């Protein structure tokens, strides 16, 4: 999960220097990374009990 957060930060900072379509693309990438991280967490029973409802 930590590596996903680092990757998301890098993608957002790289894309934020571009035009508005770049910001929209970065938001989509960040949303996709967050969704993947949530799925992985929710597959883990201990994590699911704390974070997924």
PDB file of N, H, CA, C and O in Angstrom:
ATOM      1  N   UNK A   1       0.839  -1.192   0.000  1.00  0.00           N
ATOM      2  CA  UNK A   1       0.000   0.000   0.000  1.00  0.00           C
ATOM      3  C   UNK A   1       0.877   1.246   0.000  1.00  0.00           C
ATOM      4  O   UNK A   1       0.547   2.240  -0.647  1.00  0.00           O
ATOM      5  N   UNK A   2       2.003   1.196   0.729  1.00  0.00           N
ATOM      6  H   UNK A   2       2.272   0.389   1.254  1.00  0.00           H
ATOM      7  CA  UNK A   2       2.913   2.343   0.760  1.00  0.00           C
ATOM      8  C   UNK A   2       3.435   2.669  -0.628  1.00  0.00           C
ATOM      9  O   UNK A   2       3.492   3.836  -1.016  1.00  0.00           O
ATOM     10  N   UNK A   3       3.820   1.637  -1.381  1.00  0.00           N
ATOM     11  H   UNK A   3       3.774   0.689  -1.066  1.00  0.00           H
ATOM     12  CA  UNK A   3       4.333   1.873  -2.733  1.00  0.00           C
ATOM     13  C   UNK A   3       3.265   2.450  -3.643  1.00  0.00           C
ATOM     14  O   UNK A   3       3.562   3.276  -4.506  1.00  0.00           O
ATOM     15  N   UNK A   4       2.035   2.025  -3.460  1.00  0.00           N
ATOM     16  H   UNK A   4       1.794   1.354  -2.759  1.00  0.00           H
ATOM     17  CA  UNK A   4       0.948   2.592  -4.257  1.00  0.00           C
ATOM     18  C   UNK A   4       0.756   4.069  -3.941  1.00  0.00           C
ATOM     19  O   UNK A   4       0.501   4.872  -4.839  1.00  0.00           O
ATOM     20  N   UNK A   5       0.878   4.425  -2.674  1.00  0.00           N
ATOM     21  H   UNK A   5       1.085   3.773  -1.945  1.00  0.00           H
ATOM     22  CA  UNK A   5       0.749   5.837  -2.297  1.00  0.00           C
ATOM     23  C   UNK A   5       1.878   6.664  -2.886  1.00  0.00           C
ATOM     24  O   UNK A   5       1.649   7.787  -3.335  1.00  0.00           O
ATOM     25  N   UNK A   6       3.088   6.134  -2.893  1.00  0.00           N
ATOM     26  H   UNK A   6       3.274   5.221  -2.528  1.00  0.00           H
ATOM     27  CA  UNK A   6       4.221   6.844  -3.483  1.00  0.00           C
ATOM     28  C   UNK A   6       4.009   7.015  -4.979  1.00  0.00           C
ATOM     29  O   UNK A   6       4.243   8.092  -5.527  1.00  0.00           O
ATOM     30  N   UNK A   7       3.568   5.956  -5.633  1.00  0.00           N
ATOM     31  H   UNK A   7       3.377   5.081  -5.188  1.00  0.00           H
ATOM     32  CA  UNK A   7       3.311   6.030  -7.071  1.00  0.00           C
ATOM     33  C   UNK A   7       2.224   7.050  -7.372  1.00  0.00           C
ATOM     34  O   UNK A   7       2.352   7.834  -8.313  1.00  0.00           O
ATOM     35  N   UNK A   8       1.166   7.046  -6.591  1.00  0.00           N
ATOM     36  H   UNK A   8       1.062   6.409  -5.828  1.00  0.00           H
ATOM     37  CA  UNK A   8       0.079   8.001  -6.805  1.00  0.00           C
ATOM     38  C   UNK A   8       0.573   9.429  -6.632  1.00  0.00           C
ATOM     39  O   UNK A   8       0.192  10.312  -7.400  1.00  0.00           O
ATOM     40  N   UNK A   9       1.410   9.665  -5.642  1.00  0.00           N
ATOM     41  H   UNK A   9       1.720   8.948  -5.019  1.00  0.00           H
ATOM     42  CA  UNK A   9       1.962  10.998  -5.424  1.00  0.00           C
ATOM     43  C   UNK A   9       2.817  11.429  -6.601  1.00  0.00           C
ATOM     44  O   UNK A   9       2.735  12.573  -7.048  1.00  0.00           O
ATOM     45  N   UNK A  10       3.632  10.523  -7.103  1.00  0.00           N
ATOM     46  H   UNK A  10       3.699   9.593  -6.740  1.00  0.00           H
ATOM     47  CA  UNK A  10       4.496  10.842  -8.247  1.00  0.00           C
ATOM     48  C   UNK A  10       3.668  11.146  -9.481  1.00  0.00           C
ATOM     49  O   UNK A  10       3.965  12.092 -10.211  1.00  0.00           O
ATOM     50  N   UNK A  11       2.637  10.360  -9.720  1.00  0.00           N
ATOM     51  H   UNK A  11       2.396   9.592  -9.127  1.00  0.00           H
ATOM     52  CA  UNK A  11       1.793  10.575 -10.894  1.00  0.00           C
ATOM     53  C   UNK A  11       1.065  11.904 -10.787  1.00  0.00           C
ATOM     54  O   UNK A  11       0.990  12.651 -11.763  1.00  0.00           O
ATOM     55  N   UNK A  12       0.535  12.203  -9.623  1.00  0.00           N
ATOM     56  H   UNK A  12       0.596  11.597  -8.830  1.00  0.00           H
ATOM     57  CA  UNK A  12      -0.195  13.461  -9.442  1.00  0.00           C
ATOM     58  C   UNK A  12       0.738  14.650  -9.607  1.00  0.00           C
ATOM     59  O   UNK A  12       0.378  15.620 -10.274  1.00  0.00           O
ATOM     60  N   UNK A  13       1.925  14.603  -9.018  1.00  0.00           N
ATOM     61  H   UNK A  13       2.218  13.816  -8.476  1.00  0.00           H
ATOM     62  CA  UNK A  13       2.839  15.741  -9.128  1.00  0.00           C
ATOM     63  C   UNK A  13       3.349  15.897 -10.552  1.00  0.00           C
ATOM     64  O   UNK A  13       3.520  17.024 -11.016  1.00  0.00           O
ATOM     65  N   UNK A  14       3.597  14.802 -11.255  1.00  0.00           N
ATOM     66  H   UNK A  14       3.458  13.886 -10.878  1.00  0.00           H
ATOM     67  CA  UNK A  14       4.057  14.878 -12.644  1.00  0.00           C
ATOM     68  C   UNK A  14       2.973  15.437 -13.547  1.00  0.00           C
ATOM     69  O   UNK A  14       3.238  16.295 -14.389  1.00  0.00           O
ATOM     70  N   UNK A  15       1.759  14.953 -13.370  1.00  0.00           N
ATOM     71  H   UNK A  15       1.544  14.257 -12.685  1.00  0.00           H
ATOM     72  CA  UNK A  15       0.670  15.370 -14.243  1.00  0.00           C
ATOM     73  C   UNK A  15       0.145  16.762 -13.916  1.00  0.00           C
ATOM     74  O   UNK A  15      -0.457  17.405 -14.775  1.00  0.00           O
ATOM     75  N   UNK A  16       0.359  17.238 -12.701  1.00  0.00           N
ATOM     76  H   UNK A  16       0.848  16.715 -12.003  1.00  0.00           H
ATOM     77  CA  UNK A  16      -0.188  18.537 -12.321  1.00  0.00           C
ATOM     78  C   UNK A  16       0.507  19.678 -13.038  1.00  0.00           C
ATOM     79  O   UNK A  16      -0.011  20.795 -13.053  1.00  0.00           O
ATOM     80  N   UNK A  17       1.668  19.428 -13.636  1.00  0.00           N
ATOM     81  H   UNK A  17       2.088  18.521 -13.624  1.00  0.00           H
ATOM     82  CA  UNK A  17       2.379  20.455 -14.386  1.00  0.00           C
ATOM     83  C   UNK A  17       1.797  20.639 -15.784  1.00  0.00           C
ATOM     84  O   UNK A  17       2.181  21.575 -16.485  1.00  0.00           O
ATOM     85  N   UNK A  18       0.928  19.813 -16.183  1.00  0.00           N
ATOM     86  H   UNK A  18       0.616  19.053 -15.613  1.00  0.00           H
ATOM     87  CA  UNK A  18       0.361  19.872 -17.535  1.00  0.00           C
ATOM     88  C   UNK A  18      -0.936  20.678 -17.548  1.00  0.00           C
ATOM     89  O   UNK A  18      -1.341  21.245 -16.533  1.00  0.00           O
ATOM     90  N   UNK A  19      -1.566  20.718 -18.696  1.00  0.00           N
ATOM     91  H   UNK A  19      -1.236  20.258 -19.521  1.00  0.00           H
ATOM     92  CA  UNK A  19      -2.830  21.447 -18.856  1.00  0.00           C
ATOM     93  C   UNK A  19      -3.941  20.760 -18.071  1.00  0.00           C
ATOM     94  O   UNK A  19      -3.717  19.727 -17.440  1.00  0.00           O
ATOM     95  N   UNK A  20      -5.119  21.327 -18.111  1.00  0.00           N
ATOM     96  H   UNK A  20      -5.302  22.166 -18.623  1.00  0.00           H
ATOM     97  CA  UNK A  20      -6.226  20.803 -17.306  1.00  0.00           C
ATOM     98  C   UNK A  20      -6.553  19.354 -17.644  1.00  0.00           C
ATOM     99  O   UNK A  20      -6.961  18.603 -16.758  1.00  0.00           O
ATOM    100  N   UNK A  21      -6.389  18.941 -18.887  1.00  0.00           N
ATOM    101  H   UNK A  21      -6.058  19.551 -19.607  1.00  0.00           H
ATOM    102  CA  UNK A  21      -6.642  17.535 -19.214  1.00  0.00           C
ATOM    103  C   UNK A  21      -5.643  16.630 -18.513  1.00  0.00           C
ATOM    104  O   UNK A  21      -5.944  15.473 -18.222  1.00  0.00           O
ATOM    105  N   UNK A  22      -4.458  17.155 -18.242  1.00  0.00           N
ATOM    106  H   UNK A  22      -4.213  18.095 -18.478  1.00  0.00           H
ATOM    107  CA  UNK A  22      -3.469  16.406 -17.468  1.00  0.00           C
ATOM    108  C   UNK A  22      -3.917  16.218 -16.034  1.00  0.00           C
ATOM    109  O   UNK A  22      -3.700  15.158 -15.445  1.00  0.00           O
ATOM    110  N   UNK A  23      -4.542  17.239 -15.467  1.00  0.00           N
ATOM    111  H   UNK A  23      -4.719  18.099 -15.945  1.00  0.00           H
ATOM    112  CA  UNK A  23      -5.046  17.132 -14.085  1.00  0.00           C
ATOM    113  C   UNK A  23      -6.167  16.106 -14.018  1.00  0.00           C
ATOM    114  O   UNK A  23      -6.256  15.342 -13.058  1.00  0.00           O
ATOM    115  N   UNK A  24      -7.018  16.086 -15.029  1.00  0.00           N
ATOM    116  H   UNK A  24      -6.946  16.707 -15.810  1.00  0.00           H
ATOM    117  CA  UNK A  24      -8.093  15.103 -15.048  1.00  0.00           C
ATOM    118  C   UNK A  24      -7.534  13.691 -15.173  1.00  0.00           C
ATOM    119  O   UNK A  24      -8.036  12.768 -14.531  1.00  0.00           O
ATOM    120  N   UNK A  25      -6.509  13.515 -15.985  1.00  0.00           N
ATOM    121  H   UNK A  25      -6.102  14.264 -16.507  1.00  0.00           H
ATOM    122  CA  UNK A  25      -5.897  12.197 -16.136  1.00  0.00           C
ATOM    123  C   UNK A  25      -5.252  11.754 -14.831  1.00  0.00           C
ATOM    124  O   UNK A  25      -5.351  10.587 -14.454  1.00  0.00           O
ATOM    125  N   UNK A  26      -4.592  12.679 -14.140  1.00  0.00           N
ATOM    126  H   UNK A  26      -4.512  13.628 -14.446  1.00  0.00           H
ATOM    127  CA  UNK A  26      -3.970  12.335 -12.857  1.00  0.00           C
ATOM    128  C   UNK A  26      -5.027  11.928 -11.845  1.00  0.00           C
ATOM    129  O   UNK A  26      -4.818  10.994 -11.071  1.00  0.00           O
ATOM    130  N   UNK A  27      -6.150  12.612 -11.843  1.00  0.00           N
ATOM    131  H   UNK A  27      -6.320  13.371 -12.472  1.00  0.00           H
ATOM    132  CA  UNK A  27      -7.228  12.266 -10.909  1.00  0.00           C
ATOM    133  C   UNK A  27      -7.764  10.870 -11.208  1.00  0.00           C
ATOM    134  O   UNK A  27      -8.057  10.104 -10.289  1.00  0.00           O
ATOM    135  N   UNK A  28      -7.890  10.540 -12.481  1.00  0.00           N
ATOM    136  H   UNK A  28      -7.652  11.162 -13.227  1.00  0.00           H
ATOM    137  CA  UNK A  28      -8.367   9.205 -12.846  1.00  0.00           C
ATOM    138  C   UNK A  28      -7.377   8.136 -12.417  1.00  0.00           C
ATOM    139  O   UNK A  28      -7.775   7.086 -11.913  1.00  0.00           O
ATOM    140  N   UNK A  29      -6.089   8.395 -12.612  1.00  0.00           N
ATOM    141  H   UNK A  29      -5.766   9.248 -13.022  1.00  0.00           H
ATOM    142  CA  UNK A  29      -5.067   7.432 -12.206  1.00  0.00           C
ATOM    143  C   UNK A  29      -5.088   7.268 -10.695  1.00  0.00           C
ATOM    144  O   UNK A  29      -5.036   6.146 -10.192  1.00  0.00           O
ATOM    145  N   UNK A  30      -5.163   8.371  -9.968  1.00  0.00           N
ATOM    146  H   UNK A  30      -5.205   9.283 -10.376  1.00  0.00           H
ATOM    147  CA  UNK A  30      -5.192   8.296  -8.513  1.00  0.00           C
ATOM    148  C   UNK A  30      -6.417   7.509  -8.035  1.00  0.00           C
ATOM    149  O   UNK A  30      -6.305   6.692  -7.122  1.00  0.00           O
ATOM    150  N   UNK A  31      -7.577   7.747  -8.640  1.00  0.00           N
ATOM    151  H   UNK A  31      -7.668   8.411  -9.382  1.00  0.00           H
ATOM    152  CA  UNK A  31      -8.784   7.012  -8.263  1.00  0.00           C
ATOM    153  C   UNK A  31      -8.617   5.520  -8.521  1.00  0.00           C
ATOM    154  O   UNK A  31      -9.055   4.696  -7.719  1.00  0.00           O
ATOM    155  N   UNK A  32      -7.990   5.177  -9.628  1.00  0.00           N
ATOM    156  H   UNK A  32      -7.634   5.847 -10.279  1.00  0.00           H
ATOM    157  CA  UNK A  32      -7.782   3.763  -9.953  1.00  0.00           C
ATOM    158  C   UNK A  32      -6.835   3.105  -8.948  1.00  0.00           C
ATOM    159  O   UNK A  32      -7.074   1.978  -8.514  1.00  0.00           O
ATOM    160  N   UNK A  33      -5.762   3.805  -8.579  1.00  0.00           N
ATOM    161  H   UNK A  33      -5.567   4.720  -8.932  1.00  0.00           H
ATOM    162  CA  UNK A  33      -4.810   3.273  -7.596  1.00  0.00           C
ATOM    163  C   UNK A  33      -5.495   3.101  -6.244  1.00  0.00           C
ATOM    164  O   UNK A  33      -5.286   2.096  -5.564  1.00  0.00           O
ATOM    165  N   UNK A  34      -6.310   4.075  -5.853  1.00  0.00           N
ATOM    166  H   UNK A  34      -6.480   4.891  -6.405  1.00  0.00           H
ATOM    167  CA  UNK A  34      -7.027   3.971  -4.581  1.00  0.00           C
ATOM    168  C   UNK A  34      -7.991   2.792  -4.594  1.00  0.00           C
ATOM    169  O   UNK A  34      -8.141   2.100  -3.587  1.00  0.00           O
ATOM    170  N   UNK A  35      -8.640   2.562  -5.725  1.00  0.00           N
ATOM    171  H   UNK A  35      -8.518   3.124  -6.543  1.00  0.00           H
ATOM    172  CA  UNK A  35      -9.569   1.438  -5.836  1.00  0.00           C
ATOM    173  C   UNK A  35      -8.828   0.112  -5.699  1.00  0.00           C
ATOM    174  O   UNK A  35      -9.298  -0.793  -5.009  1.00  0.00           O
ATOM    175  N   UNK A  36      -7.679  -0.007  -6.347  1.00  0.00           N
ATOM    176  H   UNK A  36      -7.297   0.728  -6.906  1.00  0.00           H
ATOM    177  CA  UNK A  36      -6.889  -1.233  -6.254  1.00  0.00           C
ATOM    178  C   UNK A  36      -6.419  -1.454  -4.820  1.00  0.00           C
ATOM    179  O   UNK A  36      -6.487  -2.572  -4.310  1.00  0.00           O
ATOM    180  N   UNK A  37      -5.945  -0.400  -4.171  1.00  0.00           N
ATOM    181  H   UNK A  37      -5.890   0.509  -4.585  1.00  0.00           H
ATOM    182  CA  UNK A  37      -5.489  -0.527  -2.784  1.00  0.00           C
ATOM    183  C   UNK A  37      -6.633  -0.948  -1.877  1.00  0.00           C
ATOM    184  O   UNK A  37      -6.442  -1.761  -0.974  1.00  0.00           O
ATOM    185  N   UNK A  38      -7.821  -0.401  -2.110  1.00  0.00           N
ATOM    186  H   UNK A  38      -7.977   0.260  -2.844  1.00  0.00           H
ATOM    187  CA  UNK A  38      -8.987  -0.765  -1.300  1.00  0.00           C
ATOM    188  C   UNK A  38      -9.359  -2.219  -1.513  1.00  0.00           C
ATOM    189  O   UNK A  38      -9.672  -2.925  -0.555  1.00  0.00           O
ATOM    190  N   UNK A  39      -9.329  -2.674  -2.748  1.00  0.00           N
ATOM    191  H   UNK A  39      -9.074  -2.100  -3.527  1.00  0.00           H
ATOM    192  CA  UNK A  39      -9.650  -4.082  -3.022  1.00  0.00           C
ATOM    193  C   UNK A  39      -8.680  -5.010  -2.317  1.00  0.00           C
ATOM    194  O   UNK A  39      -9.088  -6.008  -1.724  1.00  0.00           O
ATOM    195  N   UNK A  40      -7.384  -4.682  -2.377  1.00  0.00           N
ATOM    196  H   UNK A  40      -7.052  -3.871  -2.859  1.00  0.00           H
ATOM    197  CA  UNK A  40      -6.391  -5.523  -1.717  1.00  0.00           C
ATOM    198  C   UNK A  40      -6.594  -5.516  -0.210  1.00  0.00           C
ATOM    199  O   UNK A  40      -6.478  -6.557   0.436  1.00  0.00           O
ATOM    200  N   UNK A  41      -6.892  -4.365   0.350  1.00  0.00           N
ATOM    201  H   UNK A  41      -6.985  -3.518  -0.175  1.00  0.00           H
ATOM    202  CA  UNK A  41      -7.117  -4.267   1.787  1.00  0.00           C
ATOM    203  C   UNK A  41      -8.363  -5.055   2.177  1.00  0.00           C
ATOM    204  O   UNK A  41      -8.350  -5.789   3.165  1.00  0.00           O
ATOM    205  N   UNK A  42      -9.410  -4.909   1.425  1.00  0.00           N
ATOM    206  H   UNK A  42      -9.420  -4.312   0.623  1.00  0.00           H
ATOM    207  CA  UNK A  42     -10.662  -5.577   1.771  1.00  0.00           C
ATOM    208  C   UNK A  42     -10.580  -7.088   1.580  1.00  0.00           C
ATOM    209  O   UNK A  42     -11.423  -7.820   2.100  1.00  0.00           O
ATOM    210  N   UNK A  43      -9.587  -7.561   0.852  1.00  0.00           N
ATOM    211  H   UNK A  43      -8.902  -6.967   0.430  1.00  0.00           H
ATOM    212  CA  UNK A  43      -9.382  -8.995   0.712  1.00  0.00           C
ATOM    213  C   UNK A  43      -8.715  -9.579   1.955  1.00  0.00           C
ATOM    214  O   UNK A  43      -8.753 -10.789   2.176  1.00  0.00           O
ATOM    215  N   UNK A  44      -8.108  -8.718   2.760  1.00  0.00           N
ATOM    216  H   UNK A  44      -8.077  -7.735   2.581  1.00  0.00           H
ATOM    217  CA  UNK A  44      -7.444  -9.128   3.990  1.00  0.00           C
ATOM    218  C   UNK A  44      -8.444  -8.978   5.140  1.00  0.00           C
ATOM    219  O   UNK A  44      -8.899  -7.864   5.401  1.00  0.00           O
ATOM    220  N   UNK A  45      -8.799 -10.060   5.835  1.00  0.00           N
ATOM    221  H   UNK A  45      -8.429 -10.965   5.624  1.00  0.00           H
ATOM    222  CA  UNK A  45      -9.826  -9.976   6.886  1.00  0.00           C
ATOM    223  C   UNK A  45      -9.516  -8.966   7.989  1.00  0.00           C
ATOM    224  O   UNK A  45     -10.428  -8.289   8.464  1.00  0.00           O
ATOM    225  N   UNK A  46      -8.264  -8.846   8.407  1.00  0.00           N
ATOM    226  H   UNK A  46      -7.524  -9.395   8.022  1.00  0.00           H
ATOM    227  CA  UNK A  46      -7.928  -7.890   9.466  1.00  0.00           C
ATOM    228  C   UNK A  46      -8.104  -6.461   8.982  1.00  0.00           C
ATOM    229  O   UNK A  46      -8.623  -5.611   9.706  1.00  0.00           O
ATOM    230  N   UNK A  47      -7.676  -6.203   7.771  1.00  0.00           N
ATOM    231  H   UNK A  47      -7.255  -6.893   7.183  1.00  0.00           H
ATOM    232  CA  UNK A  47      -7.820  -4.857   7.206  1.00  0.00           C
ATOM    233  C   UNK A  47      -9.295  -4.556   6.944  1.00  0.00           C
ATOM    234  O   UNK A  47      -9.755  -3.437   7.172  1.00  0.00           O
ATOM    235  N   UNK A  48     -10.022  -5.542   6.471  1.00  0.00           N
ATOM    236  H   UNK A  48      -9.648  -6.451   6.286  1.00  0.00           H
ATOM    237  CA  UNK A  48     -11.432  -5.360   6.173  1.00  0.00           C
ATOM    238  C   UNK A  48     -12.198  -4.957   7.427  1.00  0.00           C
ATOM    239  O   UNK A  48     -13.066  -4.085   7.378  1.00  0.00           O
ATOM    240  N   UNK A  49     -11.876  -5.591   8.544  1.00  0.00           N
ATOM    241  H   UNK A  49     -11.170  -6.299   8.584  1.00  0.00           H
ATOM    242  CA  UNK A  49     -12.572  -5.300   9.797  1.00  0.00           C
ATOM    243  C   UNK A  49     -12.367  -3.843  10.221  1.00  0.00           C
ATOM    244  O   UNK A  49     -13.246  -3.253  10.849  1.00  0.00           O
ATOM    245  N   UNK A  50     -11.214  -3.262   9.883  1.00  0.00           N
ATOM    246  H   UNK A  50     -10.500  -3.742   9.373  1.00  0.00           H
ATOM    247  CA  UNK A  50     -10.923  -1.887  10.285  1.00  0.00           C
ATOM    248  C   UNK A  50     -11.379  -0.851   9.264  1.00  0.00           C
ATOM    249  O   UNK A  50     -11.845   0.223   9.644  1.00  0.00           O
ATOM    250  N   UNK A  51     -11.251  -1.158   7.966  1.00  0.00           N
ATOM    251  H   UNK A  51     -10.872  -2.031   7.658  1.00  0.00           H
ATOM    252  CA  UNK A  51     -11.380  -0.124   6.945  1.00  0.00           C
ATOM    253  C   UNK A  51     -12.517  -0.284   5.950  1.00  0.00           C
ATOM    254  O   UNK A  51     -12.930   0.699   5.334  1.00  0.00           O
ATOM    255  N   UNK A  52     -13.023  -1.466   5.778  1.00  0.00           N
ATOM    256  H   UNK A  52     -12.688  -2.264   6.278  1.00  0.00           H
ATOM    257  CA  UNK A  52     -14.030  -1.691   4.727  1.00  0.00           C
ATOM    258  C   UNK A  52     -15.398  -1.932   5.358  1.00  0.00           C
ATOM    259  O   UNK A  52     -15.539  -2.695   6.314  1.00  0.00           O
ATOM    260  N   UNK A  53     -16.363  -1.282   4.814  1.00  0.00           N
ATOM    261  H   UNK A  53     -16.248  -0.662   4.037  1.00  0.00           H
ATOM    262  CA  UNK A  53     -17.721  -1.456   5.352  1.00  0.00           C
ATOM    263  C   UNK A  53     -18.684  -1.689   4.240  1.00  0.00           C
ATOM    264  O   UNK A  53     -19.879  -1.859   4.483  1.00  0.00           O
TER     265      UNK A  53
END
